[in-house]
Amino acid sequence: MLIINSRGTGYLRWKLSLIDIILLAIALGIDCLLVSFSQGLMLRGKKTVNSFKLALTMGLFQGLMPCIGYTGTNYIYELVEPYSKWVAFGIFFVLGMKFILEAFETAKEEICCIEFRCLISLGVATSIDALVAGANLNLLHTPLLNAAVLIGLVSFFMSLVGFWFGNFLKKFNKKYLEVTGGIILIFLALKSIITIF
């Protein structure tokens, strides 16, 4: 976009287009889809309620984090960016190992990550990238409101799709599905610290 200043001279300023924001929203929503898929594999009861709890959490965090990053660009970016990969790695790795270990326990209750603290952990882990993306939105002079709403909505719907696709595959052995869910979370942990992904 060409900006004309008061002297009549112009300079280029790049701003994200609607298509750019949609692509960003999809990229940020992939983690939500995978996490929700892993939960859809494991959760048995109250499927509709649980799917909406999970999707609302994902959408809310993915929509709010860009706002935080946007409004506190310089301070928050410098504070969080050096550690963001390790925060996401720690949360995903611990949850993934929990699912795998509990899959082999005898006389166990079904694994559920729908309680409040677990939802918050998943929301934070999946939205750290959105925090940094919010800082970039500010740096690229992109209006915040439309981008944040779009990112939140895309993440919400991708979470629902992931959950129900995972739920569809429940005809397979439950133990293997729980291990698969744990492996997915560990993959996300590794993805958060390996730059080649």
Helices and strands as residue ranges (DSSP letters): E 2-4, E 10-12, H 18-42, H 47-71, H 73-80, H 84-103, H 116-139, H 144-168, H 174-193
